[in-house]
Amino acid sequence: MKEIEKLFVRIVQRVNINLRELEFNVLPYVKDLIPAAQMNKFYAFYGITPHLPLSLQFRNSGLAGSYFLGRCRVTDSLLYKTDIRGDELKKKGDVFQFQNFKIPVSRDEEIVIEDSVLIKTLVHNFSHDPETLEDFSIKDTVSAHYANIHGAPTEGCFLGPFSTVDQTTIHDCVIGTFSYIQAGEINHLNIEPGTVWVRKPGVFNFLYRYPLDQLSPYIYFAPGIAPQGMFIDFVKDRQEAFQRVFEMVHIDQPIPVPASATLDRYAVVKSKTEISENVLVSQRAYLQNATLGKGANAQENCYIINSSLEGNNVTAHGAKIIEADMGRNVFVGFNSFLLGRPESRLKIGKDCIIMPHTIIDVRKPLMVPPGHIVWGLVTSREELECNSISIDAMSKTTNRLTKGNLLFEGDGARFVSAFQDRIHHILEANGAFYNCKDKKGPKGHAQKHQNMVFNTIQPYPKGRLEGLYPTIMIQP
Amino acid sequence: MDKYRVKDLMVPISEYATVSEGSTLLDAVLALEKAQEIFDHSQYLHRAILILDRNKRVIGKVSQLDTLRALEPKNEQLDKIEDISRYGFSQKFIINLREQNRLTDVSIRDMCLAAAGLKVEALMQTLTEGEFIDENASLNIAIHQLVRGSHMSLLVTSEKEIVGIIRSSDVFSAIFHTMKACKLA
């Protein structure tokens, strides 16, 4: 058995030990997901920019096709086409506010990945755990395709395909396929597929659960089979375009890019696409016949096709927008799938919040009125009525709300303001509010990532260590 | 008081309510009634029925709470509500959901009828290590085990045999009398 295979077996065993209380065996889910032979086929790469501290360490790990930015340490792990984006980590001297505590950060934060298998996963943001401010730790964890680990330290967990853990510390949990969890801290939970849970203890609690029979045509995952369904087909159909941008050493910008915007060289841009000032297009984003107005962004694994975004739009990691027109200040949450048709376009009014992991799939034209929150599965006007509420009405909720499969308890106004504050912060961090005329105002990722360059690193091509990378330390 | 041993306060197994495995909940309730009639020297009622296997060994216990649990309606929607309690909703919220989904056309009588025919094995709690106590153990140990495990009673053993049951009410009664004696002194 080659070293890479031994490493895989060892990691799976460690995860299973952590999940023994839930009687969950990771092996049947992941044993065929990363063929060992694939691990030496793709180079890994890292970004260099004057705006971020650089510190990378790789030890006894496979990193095929993965991307690194900022400070990161990977030990005894297998990463496959995974993005480790450390451009929002805390810096030495920052003060972290938690409840009534103001906690100083004693050194630059680092993403620490140990004994984990991450498949096509995005890791971003910073640790929200007040107990581990300087380490954003991912340990004894297996994540499947297009999972997002966003500001969420994990230990002993399995994350299903298209799942997201967001600003939540998780220990010994199984996060089901296409589930979104933002709940502060969770332990020893087996979360069913299609669960959308946003909780701030003592303030609000939002829970929506997809009917599994209606979710399975979009995404389905079971032991012994690869993830399947419309999400996977959609991504596979566009895979070839990414191969081209990854294979070419030098690539010219395919469209004009304003001086205050960033179009990552690892994004795919097809014809008739336009981007305005302060736009951020991240690596592995896919734009085709897309218009991105001032301050809009398309983050990793986003697809925007035959669609327009008017401006200051957040398209969070993994969101897809097809045949749709988005008004100003529309937020589309993680892994949402918004699918109009040429003859039945989807229109989202300004200031709408499309909750993370929302599916809108319409065969008749549909308009979401301005200022609405939308969640869950929407395939018709009737389902939109059931799975949406105006921001005003939500703000007036003071106790409880049940609507279709949604259960909400707590303070609706604080739920709305929590989202609005976060959307504002995301736009600011991405550079949407930069004054490009006077070259003033807060610079964000759109301005800071412009001059980024990339280096590539390669694994052992053959032999006992085939697919593993030599121990590498990269320092400024 | 300090001289008390568990065997001084226990109810002998022969005086306690028991039924054989395979019995129904109704059989168990009738056995409880009968045992209580015979064992009438205490103001405290028996609260559980012991389940015996064919070799007369205790294999489980059906408590009052288990009996009430058997009356609870079960359906997919209620299971979902039960599951929702994992997600940090308040008790008030969960009760409200249950109330919304309550089967309004089922009377208590119908619920009792349905539960009466259930086999005791389906309802009984199997016994854990902390629910056994030696007959010569002190009252302190009995109190500790009852409190630590939130048990209503413990099974009393002599060698490997179960010889009785010590109930929290028996221990409480002993403590109560001691407290009263302290005050009077």
Boltz contact constraints between the chains, C-beta under 6 A:
constraints:
  - contact:
      token1: [A, 197]
      token2: [B, 87]
      max_distance: 6.0
  - contact:
      token1: [A, 199]
      token2: [B, 88]
      max_distance: 6.0
  - contact:
      token1: [A, 205]
      token2: [B, 88]
      max_distance: 6.0
  - contact:
      token1: [A, 205]
      token2: [B, 89]
      max_distance: 6.0
  - contact:
      token1: [A, 207]
      token2: [B, 87]
      max_distance: 6.0
  - contact:
      token1: [A, 409]
      token2: [B, 89]
      max_distance: 6.0
  - contact:
      token1: [A, 409]
      token2: [B, 93]
      max_distance: 6.0
